[in-house]
């Protein structure tokens, strides 16, 4: 079992943005897709030449960097440019290359973040990107089979190398786990992406694992954790995640010494979802007093107060706190500098009440 070392370097790195890992992955995949799209365009007109035998369609560097807002956040993009000196037969003017993936005017592209990870997972699982590409571009547009094949080969090679790396020299102290679901669906309706992000003892953040799973089932998480253990990963001190994960049962089987910290953002959303709108404002303040208490004793007193105030009318909401009190207050046993990061697996600190009572 690893121990927690709180030094200045670790504190500085923990204050960084873990979401940068997701943004960097989206940036690299978008860049690869844009390059493949241009390669397709150049290949289609490779035979077009002027009187001197020079090609009429050639690369012309890259456009100025711009930011595109995706679900993963704002990512910088430098789209490749094409010098097309052909004449457009329909207009009589000069022909122009227009990207289907990222038009020049595009500043917001939720589909990039939603579909590219799904392309990645589906391509790895079946070797066939066509169904997802149709969701992305529409049935009449998109990358050629050759371009898709090149992207698939490159991504498969990267993924296999990532999944086979030795973890014996890693010393993950904390890990954050989540299951990422996509609105774009293929025939595998329950496919999701299982993600684990870790922090090493020296404060270095790393993407530990990303794999496709059957929803967030215990079997899927257990298989992923067993693979990490086979490659030398030691039990982390704390795992952070929401209550709906099959992760917890899997963790007890594979890394029984690892402690559980329930995600407060998910927990607050689930508790408030069990309460009528009229009392949510007061309940939110009461829950914040538990979450942000200066020490464990004050947090436990705040839980007792919450139970007294809401337990008679809304016992189901209160049980979501009292039944998971140990997992919700686990962070108090670690350095205070780390509490903010151990309370949640996501950046947002404001719960969004939703209708109904979900697990958690």
C-alpha positions in Angstrom: 0.0 0.0 0.0 1.4 3.4 -1.0 1.6 6.3 1.4 0.7 9.9 0.8 3.5 12.4 0.5 2.4 16.1 0.4 5.2 18.2 -0.9 5.1 21.6 -2.7 5.5 20.0 -6.1 2.6 17.6 -5.5 0.4 20.4 -4.3 1.2 22.5 -7.4 0.5 19.8 -9.8 -2.8 18.7 -8.1 -4.0 22.2 -8.6 -3.8 21.7 -12.4 -6.7 20.9 -14.6 -7.2 17.1 -15.1 -9.5 17.9 -18.0 -6.4 18.9 -20.0 -6.0 15.1 -20.5 -9.3 14.9 -22.3 -8.7 18.1 -24.3 -5.3 16.9 -25.5 -6.8 13.6 -26.7 -9.5 15.4 -28.6 -6.9 17.8 -30.2 -4.7 15.0 -31.4 -7.6 13.0 -32.9 -9.1 16.0 -34.6 -5.7 17.0 -36.1 -5.3 13.5 -37.4 -8.7 13.5 -39.0 -8.2 16.9 -40.6 -4.8 15.7 -42.1 -6.5 12.6 -43.5 -9.3 14.6 -45.1 -6.7 16.8 -46.9 -4.7 13.7 -48.0 -7.9 12.4 -49.5 -8.6 15.6 -51.4 -5.0 15.8 -52.8 -5.2 12.2 -53.9 -8.5 12.7 -55.7 -6.9 15.5 -57.9 -3.4 14.3 -58.1 -3.7 13.9 -61.9 -4.8 17.5 -62.4 -1.8 19.4 -63.8 -1.1 22.7 -65.6 0.7 23.2 -69.0 4.1 22.9 -67.2 3.2 19.7 -65.6 2.8 21.1 -62.1 0.1 19.8 -59.9 -2.9 22.1 -59.6 -3.9 21.0 -56.1 -1.1 21.0 -53.4 -0.7 21.6 -49.7 -0.3 25.2 -48.6 0.8 25.0 -44.9 -1.7 25.5 -42.1 -4.2 28.2 -41.2 -3.7 30.3 -38.2 -4.5 28.6 -34.9 -8.0 29.0 -33.6 -10.0 27.5 -30.8 -12.9 25.2 -31.3 -15.3 24.6 -28.4 -16.0 20.9 -27.9 -17.6 18.9 -25.0 -14.1 18.3 -23.8 -13.5 22.1 -23.7 -11.8 24.6 -26.0 -9.0 23.0 -28.0 -6.5 24.8 -30.3 -6.7 23.8 -34.0 -4.4 24.6 -36.9 -6.3 23.3 -39.9 -4.2 22.3 -43.0 -4.7 24.5 -46.0 -4.9 23.5 -49.7 -3.8 25.6 -52.7 -6.4 24.6 -55.4 -5.7 26.3 -58.8 -8.4 24.4 -60.7 -11.5 26.2 -62.1 -14.8 25.4 -60.7 -17.0 24.3 -63.6 -20.3 25.4 -61.9 -19.2 28.9 -61.0 -16.4 29.6 -63.4 -14.3 30.8 -60.5 -11.4 29.3 -58.7 -12.1 26.0 -56.9 -11.8 25.8 -53.2 -11.2 23.1 -50.6 -13.8 23.1 -47.9 -13.4 20.9 -44.9 -16.4 18.8 -44.0 -15.0 18.0 -40.6 -14.3 21.6 -39.6 -15.6 24.3 -41.8 -13.8 27.7 -41.7 -16.6 29.4 -39.8 -16.9 26.7 -37.2 -16.2 27.8 -33.7 -18.2 25.2 -31.8 -18.3 21.5 -32.6 -19.9 19.2 -30.0 -19.9 16.3 -32.4 -16.1 16.3 -32.5 -15.9 15.4 -28.8 -18.9 13.1 -28.9 -18.1 11.1 -31.9 -14.3 10.9 -32.2 -13.9 8.8 -29.0 -16.7 6.6 -30.2 -15.0 6.2 -33.5 -11.9 5.2 -31.6 -13.6 2.6 -29.5 -15.8 1.2 -32.2 -12.9 1.0 -34.7 -10.8 -0.8 -32.1 -13.7 -3.2 -31.3 -14.9 -4.0 -34.8 -12.5 -2.5 -37.3 -15.4 -0.7 -38.9 -15.8 3.1 -38.6 -18.4 3.5 -41.3 -21.6 3.5 -39.0 -20.1 6.2 -36.7 -18.7 8.2 -39.6 -22.3 8.4 -41.0 -23.4 9.8 -37.6 -20.6 12.3 -37.8 -20.7 13.5 -41.4 -24.0 12.2 -42.8 -24.3 9.3 -45.2 -23.1 11.1 -48.3 -19.9 12.7 -46.9 -16.9 11.9 -44.9 -13.5 10.3 -45.2 -12.6 7.7 -47.7 -12.1 4.1 -46.8 -8.3 4.5 -47.3 -8.2 7.5 -44.9 -10.3 5.7 -42.3 -7.9 2.7 -42.7 -4.9 4.9 -42.1 -6.5 6.5 -39.0 -7.6 3.1 -37.7 -4.1 1.6 -38.1 -2.4 4.6 -36.4 -4.9 4.7 -33.5 -4.8 1.0 -33.0 -1.0 1.1 -32.8 -1.1 3.9 -30.3 -3.8 2.2 -28.2 -2.0 -1.1 -28.1 1.2 0.5 -27.0 -0.6 2.4 -24.3 -2.4 -0.8 -23.1 0.8 -2.9 -23.0 3.0 -0.4 -21.1 4.6 -1.6 -17.9 3.1 0.0 -14.8 5.6 -1.5 -12.3 7.4 1.8 -12.0 4.2 3.8 -11.4 3.1 4.7 -7.9 -0.4 6.0 -8.2 -1.6 7.4 -4.9 -5.0 8.7 -5.9 -7.1 7.6 -8.9 -10.3 9.1 -10.4 -12.6 6.7 -12.2 -15.7 7.4 -14.4 -17.7 5.8 -17.2 -18.2 8.2 -20.2 -21.4 7.6 -22.2 -22.0 9.0 -25.6 -25.2 10.4 -27.1 -24.2 8.9 -30.5 -25.2 5.2 -30.5 -24.2 2.3 -32.7 -25.6 -1.2 -32.5 -23.8 -1.6 -29.2 -26.3 0.5 -27.3 -24.6 0.0 -23.9 -21.0 0.7 -25.0 -19.3 3.2 -22.8 -15.7 4.4 -22.2 -14.1 3.4 -18.8 -11.6 6.0 -17.8 -9.1 6.0 -14.9 -6.9 9.1 -14.2 -4.2 8.9 -11.6 -1.8 11.1 -9.6 1.6 9.7 -8.7 3.4 10.3 -5.4 5.5 13.1 -7.0 2.3 14.8 -8.1 2.4 13.8 -11.8 -1.0 13.4 -13.4 -1.5 10.5 -15.9 -4.1 8.8 -17.9 -4.0 5.4 -16.4 -6.5 3.5 -18.5 -9.2 4.0 -21.2 -11.2 1.0 -22.4 -14.6 0.2 -23.8 -17.0 -1.6 -21.4 -20.5 -2.9 -21.2 -22.1 0.1 -19.5 -20.3 0.5 -16.1 -20.7 -3.1 -15.0 -18.6 -4.8 -12.3 -17.3 -7.3 -14.8 -16.0 -4.6 -17.1 -14.3 -2.7 -14.3 -12.9 -5.8 -12.8 -11.4 -6.9 -16.1 -9.8 -3.5 -16.5 -8.4 -3.4 -13.0 -7.0 -7.0 -13.3 -5.2 -6.0 -16.4 -3.6 -3.0 -14.7 -2.6 -5.3 -11.8 -1.0 -7.8 -14.2 1.1 -5.0 -15.7 2.5 -4.1 -12.3 0.1 -1.5 -10.9 0.0 -1.4 -7.1 -3.1 -0.6 -5.1 -3.7 3.2 -5.0 -4.5 4.7 -1.6 -7.9 6.2 -2.7 -10.2 5.8 -5.6 -12.7 8.6 -6.4 -15.9 8.0 -8.3 -19.7 8.3 -8.2 -22.0 5.8 -6.6 -23.4 4.3 -9.8 -20.2 2.6 -10.8 -19.7 -1.1 -10.8 -16.2 0.0 -9.9 -16.6 -0.4 -6.2 -17.4 -4.1 -6.2 -14.5 -4.7 -8.7 -12.2 -2.6 -6.6 -12.9 -4.7 -3.5 -12.0 -7.8 -5.4 -8.9 -6.6 -7.2 -7.5 -3.9 -4.9 -9.2 -4.5 -1.5 -6.8 -2.2 0.4 -7.8 0.9 -1.7 -10.2 3.2 0.1 -13.3 4.7 -1.6 -14.2 8.3 -1.8 -17.7 9.1 -3.3 -17.9 12.0 -5.7 -19.6 14.9 -4.0 -20.9 16.6 -7.1 -22.7 13.4 -8.2 -23.9 12.8 -4.7 -25.4 16.3 -4.2 -27.2 16.1 -7.6 -28.7 12.7 -6.6 -29.8 13.9 -3.1 -31.4 17.1 -4.5 -33.1 15.1 -7.1 -35.0 13.3 -4.3 -36.2 16.5 -2.8 -39.0 18.9 -4.0 -37.9 22.1 -5.5 -39.2 24.2 -2.6 -36.6 22.8 -0.2 -33.7 22.3 -2.5 -32.1 25.7 -1.7 -31.9 25.0 2.0 -30.8 21.4 1.5 -28.0 22.5 -0.8 -26.7 24.8 2.0 -27.0 22.0 4.5 -25.1 19.6 2.2 -22.4 22.2 1.6 -21.9 22.4 5.3 -21.1 18.7 5.4 -18.9 18.7 2.3 -16.9 21.9 3.3 -16.7 21.3 7.0 -13.3 22.1 8.6 -12.8 18.6 9.9 -14.5 15.2 10.3 -16.2 16.0 13.6 -17.9 19.1 12.2 -18.9 17.1 9.1 -20.5 14.3 11.2 -22.4 16.9 13.2 -23.6 18.5 10.0 -24.8 15.0 8.8 -26.8 14.6 12.0 -28.4 18.0 11.5 -29.3 17.2 7.9 -30.9 14.0 9.0 -33.0 15.8 11.7 -34.2 18.4 9.3 -35.1 16.3 6.3 -35.3 12.7 7.5 -38.9 12.6 8.6 -40.4 13.7 5.2 -37.6 12.6 2.8 -35.8 9.6 4.3 -34.7 8.4 0.9 -32.7 11.6 0.3 -31.2 11.5 3.8 -30.2 7.8 3.4 -28.1 8.7 0.4 -25.9 10.6 2.8 -26.1 8.6 6.0 -25.6 5.2 4.3 -22.4 6.5 2.5 -21.1 8.7 5.2 -17.7 6.9 5.5 -17.1 7.0 1.8 -18.2 10.7 1.6 -15.8 11.7 4.4 -12.8 9.6 3.5 -10.9 12.7 2.2 -10.6 14.0 5.8 -7.9 11.3 6.4 -5.6 12.9 3.9 -3.7 16.2 3.6 -6.0 19.2 3.7 -4.3 20.5 0.5 -5.8 17.6 -1.3 -9.3 17.8 -0.1 -10.7 19.9 -2.9 -9.4 17.3 -5.5 -10.5 14.2 -3.6 -14.1 15.4 -3.2 -15.0 15.0 -6.8 -13.9 13.4 -10.1 -15.0 16.3 -12.2 -14.2 20.0 -12.1 -17.6 21.4 -11.5 -18.5 22.3 -7.9 -22.1 23.2 -8.5 -24.6 20.3 -8.5 -27.4 20.4 -11.1 -30.6 19.0 -9.6 -32.3 16.4 -11.9 -35.7 14.9 -11.7 -35.9 11.5 -9.9 -33.5 9.7 -7.6 -30.6 8.1 -9.2 -28.1 5.8 -7.6 -25.3 7.5 -5.8 
